[in-house]
Amino acid sequence: MNHVKSREVSAARTPAGDQLPGALPEALRAELSAFRRDLHRHPELGNQEFRTTAAIKERLERAGLRPRVLATGTGLICDIGTRDATADGRAVAAAPDRPLLALRADIDALPIPDTKTVDYASTVAGRAHACGHDVHTAVVLGAGLVLAELARAGALPRPVRLLFQPAEEILPGGASDAIESGALEGVGRILAVHCDPRVDAGRIGLRTGAITSACDRLEVELDGPGGHTARPHLTTDMVTAASRVAVDVPALLARRVDARSGLAVTWGRLASGHACNVIPQHAELSGTVRCLDLDAWRKAPDLVHAAIDEVAALHGAKSQITYVRGVPPVVNEPVTVQLLHSAMAARRGEGVIEDTEQSLGGEDFSWYLEHVPGAMARLGVHPPADPTHRDLHRGDFDVDEQAIKAGVELFTGAALLDGDLAD
């Protein structure tokens, strides 16, 4: 991790041996596990999370809080420790007018089948919580319930906002809609976790600076005169043209940008033709553009357009390109990373914290960091004794639910220590 100013570091640290309040009660731990499994059985896609939103809202209201559904109709925010946070309007924080610390969870699922044989497997065909958003939701919910109790006891040093965001899996992500709905109004810092199947449950991974990559969507259509496979010299060989675009464009881009930027085009779909003896007139390719570097990401659309046009023209094909801007990299702010480090060290000790690498995955949490400082931690979900690793976005993805407790401890610890940081 990068070094930060000593004053900032010391402000976020708890002396060795100090015990932070806000331990997760066993009954609530069991409830959060059951809540997560209920969400897992009933996954909902982006902007369709009505049942999920209702379940979160009901539990927060039962705790005496006042959640507000976002203007998009799904997702919600809920403040703790502000003057209007509780149903009876009581101020329940030591400093209710300070900027809020936001804890963000994404709540949507993926359009893939659940292939696990567990009693909480998805009951909805072709949909699954295969990225761990159900875990993220349980973590933020649990942290909110613990912090609400601390606020009632006058032990919450600054107000907190719970942010349950819809549609993270839909480019450019539901974060932009949440921001437009006022999710960041009054917020001074924001935190998030993301499940990491490479890290054992009970541990977290931290990184200062970029922790994810930019991710855009790319659609390419190629057209030209087709014909008989016996006379390819009289046609535009669309299958060859599409194949060359698929192979040559990534290679060409690798020579036009700094290799350290990590700009990568990866195809997920290539379609052309219907008969073995007919050269088609049309071909389509779909893929993603990922980039580790923010400056290179800003230049990527022009570079990708030029490379595709050049390769297509070389084979006599006309190209039509749809380039959909997705998300920039998540760039973790140093003081916030130190806050997360100090919180986890206070809860479980330095030994459960590890450095993590920058991934090529995209995350719309990055849009929040365009407005306020913050950071995302990797939340370990791998069962320590399990030799297999079930990766994200696979139908057999599952987690060790001890990760929920670790996530709650991380967030509640950060909320308590964040009160010592300068605004």
N, C-alpha and C positions, 0 to 999 in steps of 0.2 A: 504494500500500500504506500501511496505517496505520503510524505510528511506534511502535517499541517501545523499552523502556529501553535506554540506551546500553550498560550493562554486558552485557545479554543479546545485543545486536547484536554487540559486539566479541568475545564468547565464541564466536559462531558463525562469525566471519569468518576467512579465511586471508589473510595478507599478500599483496599483489600480487606475482606472479612465483613464489610457492611452488608446487611440483608435488606434488599428492596422489599417494600410491601407489595401487595397485589398478587400473591401466589394463586394459581389456578386451582379452585376447589375440585375434588375428585368428581363430585356430582355434575359439575358443569363440564368437566372434561368428557364424561360419558355422554352428556347431552349433545355436545358439539360433534362427537363422533357419529351419533345417531342422526343429527341434523345433516351432516355431510353425506351420509349414506342415503338419506331421503332425497337430497338433491341429485345424487348419483343415479338413483332409480328414475328420476324424472328430468333428464337433461333438456334444455331449451336453447335453441340457436339465437344468434345475435338479434337484438331488438324484438325478440319473441319471449323474453324471460318474465312473463306475467306471473306464473305460479311461483317462481323463485323469488321475485320481488315481493309478492304477497307474504311468503313465508318469512322472509327477513323482517318485513315491516311488522308483522304480528308479534314476532319475538321481541323486537325492540320496544314496541308499545306495551307489551306485558311487563317490561322492565321499567315502565314509567317514563320512557323517552318519547320524543316527538319526531319520528322520521318523516322525510318529505320525498315523495316520488319525483323523479326528474321529469322535465317537460317532455322528454321523448316517450314517456309512458311506461318505461321499464328502468330499473336501477333506482337508487335512492341515496340521499345523504341524511346523516343524523348527527347533530352536534351534542357534545357532552361538556358541561362546565360553562356554558354561556347562560345569559340571563333568561333566555326562553327555551332552554334545553329540555326542561321537564314539563310534564303535563300540568303541574300546578304553578308553573312560572317561577319557581324559586331559583335564585342564583346559588349554584352549588360548587363553585370553584374559588380558589384563593385569588385568582387574577382573571376574572371572566372577560376582560376587555383586551387581553393580549392576543396577538395573531394565533390562529389555530394551527395545530399539528394535524395534518390529514393522514389517515390510514386508508389506503386504497386496495380494494379487491375487485377483480373482474368476475362476472357471474355467468357468462355464456358457455355453451358446449360446442362440440364439433360435429359436422355432418358425416360421421363414420360409425360403423356398427361396433357395438360393445361385444367382444369375443370372450370375456371372462366367464368362468363358471363360479360365481359367488352369489349369495342371496341378495346382494344389493346391486346386481347388474342392471343396466339400463332396461327399462320397460318400453322404450320408444324405439321402434325400428330405425336403424340408420343414424342414430344419434348417440353420442357418448361424451362423458366428461373425461376426455383422453388427454387433457393438458393440465389437470389439477385445479381448475377454477373453483370446483366445489371445496377444495381444501383452502384456497385463498379466502373464500367467502366465510368458511367456518372460523378461520383464524381472526379475521377482522371482526366478525360478530362476537367471538369470545373475548377478544381484547376490549371491545366496546362494553360488554356486560361487566367485565372486571373493573374497567376504568369508571363506569357509572357508579359502582359501589364506592370506589375511592373518592369520587367527587362528592358523594353524599356525606362522606366522613370528613370532608375538607382537606383531603390529602392529594388532590390533583393540582399540580403547580400551574398548569396552563390548559386552556380548553382544547378539545380534540374534535375533529370531524371524521366520522366514518363515511367512506365513499364507496358505494357498491355500484360499479360501472358496467353497463351493458356493452355487448358487441365488440369486445376486444379482437375477436378473430376475423372481423370484417374490415378490410382495408378501406379507408385509412384509419379505422378504429373508432370505437365509441367515445374515446377520451375527448375528442374535439367537441362532440355533442354535449358531453358532461360539462366541459368548460363553458360552452355557450349557455348552458342552463344555470350557471353561477356556482358550479362546484368548487371553484377556487376562491370565491369571494371571501376575504378575511383570512385566507390561509397564508401562513408564513413558511411552512416546510411540509414536505409530503414524503411518505414512506410506502414501500410495497415489498412483497416477497413474490418469488416465482419458484414453483416446485422444480427440483433438480434431481432426477433419478440417478445421477452419478455420485451424489453426496448422501451419506448415511443419515437416517432419521435421527433427530436430536442435535444435528450439526447445521451450521450455515456457512455459506461462502460469500466473501466480500471482495469488492474491487473498487478502487478509485478510478474515475474516468469512465470511458466507454465500456459497458458490460454487455450490450447487445449490438447488433448491427442495424443499419437501415434496411428496409425491405420494401420493394415496389413490385407491382404486378405488370407483366408484359404479355400482350397479345399481338400476334403477327399473322397477317393474311397475305398469301402469295398467289398471284394470278398470271396466266399466260395461255397461249393456244396449246391445247392438248392434241392427242392423236393416237395412232396405232403404235404399239410397241415394236412393230417391224420397221418403222420409219422414224426413229427418234430424232434424226437430223432435221426433220421437217417440223418439229415441235419445240416447245419449251418443256424440257424434261422436269416436271414439277416435283417429282419424288426426289430426284437428285438435287434440285435447287433447295428444297426444304431440308434435306439431309446436310447440305453444305452450310446452310444458315445455322442449323443446330450445332454443327461441329466447329465451323470457322469463326463465328461471331465471338464466342467466349475466348478463343485463342487470340483473335485480333485485339480484343479489348485488353487482354493481358499485356500487350505490347504498347498500349496507348495510355496507360495510367501507371502510377507508381505501384509496384507490387505490394508495398506495405499498406495500401489502402484497402486491399482485400475485395476489390470489385469483382463480383462473380455473377454470371448469368447461368442459371440452371433451368433446364426445360423439364416440365412435368407432363406435357402432352404434345404429340405430333400426329396429325391426321391428314391423309390424302388418299384419294382413289377408292374404287369399288370393284374393279375387275383386274385380273392378272394380265390381260393383253391390251389394256387401255391406259394410255398416259393421261392422267387427270389434268384438268384446267385450273384446279384450286388446291391449295394446301394451307393448313393452319398449325401454328405453334403457340403454346402457352407456357409461361414460366415465371420465374421471379428474378429480380435483380437485387442482390444483397451487397452491402458495402460497410466496411468497418470504420471508414473515415468520413466525417461530416462534410468536409470540403469536396471530396471526390463524389459523394452522394449528390451534391448540388449540381455537379457537372455531368452526372450519369445520363440523364435523358438525351442530351445532345450527342454524347459519345455513342450510346447504344443505337440511336436512330441512324447515325452516319454509318456505323459498322454493318447494320442490317441492310441498308440501302445499297452499300457497296457490294456485298456478297450476293444479294439477290440480282442486281444488275449484271454482275459477271456471268450469271447463268440465264439471263434474258427474262427474268421474272419481275413483275411489278409488285412492290411491297406496300402494304398498308399497315401502319403500326399504331396500336393503342397502348400508351404508356400511362399507367395509373400510379400516381404518387401514393406511397404508403406511409411509412413512418421513418423518422430519423433515428439514429442510435440513441439508446438510453445512456446518458453521460452522468455518472454518479458524482455528486458534489462532495469534496473532501471532508468538510466538517460533519456532514450528515453520515458519511461512511464511518467516521470516528464515533459518532453517536451510537450507531448500530453496534459497532464493535464493543463499545463500553457497556451497552445494555446487555449484550449476550454474555460478556465476561462477568458482569455482576450477577447474572442469573445462574450461569453454568460453568464459568471459568474460561480462561483463554484457550484451553485445549479443544474446545468444540468449534473453534473458528478457523477457517482455512481460506487461503487465497483462491480466487476463482478466475478462470480465463474469460476473455471476451468471446461470446458466441456469435454465430452467424444468424441466430434467430432474431426476429423482429418483435417489438413490443410497443404498443401505443402509449405506455406509461411515459415515453419520451416527450409527448406533447405537453404533459404537465410541467416537465422540467424546462420547457421553453419559457415558463412564467414564474416558477418559484423553485428555490433549491430543494433538492431531495435525493433519494437514492433507493435502489432496489437491491435486496439481498437474495441470494440463492438459498432456498429452503430445502434441506435434505429430506428426501422421502423414501430412500432406499432401505429396505429391511436389512440391518447389518449382517444377519446370518444367511441371507439369500445370495447364492452365487450368480444368479441371473440379474440382468438389468433390463427392465422394460422401459423403452424410450418413450418420450412424449409423442403425441399424435399417432399412437398405435392403439388398436382396439383392445389389446391386452394390458394397457397401462393401468397400474394401480399403485397405491402408496401404503407405507407404514403410517398408521394414524397417530403414532407418537409425534409425528411432525406437527400436528395441530397444536399440541401443548407447547412445543418449542417455539412455534410462530407466535402464539399468544404471549409467551414470556418475553420474546424479543420486542414485540410492539408495546406491551405495558411497561417494560423496563425503559424503552426509549422515550415513552411519554413522560415518565417520571424524571428522567435525566435531562430531557429537553428543556425543562423549566429552568435549568441553570445556564443555558446558552443565551448569549446576547441576541436580541431580535435584530 
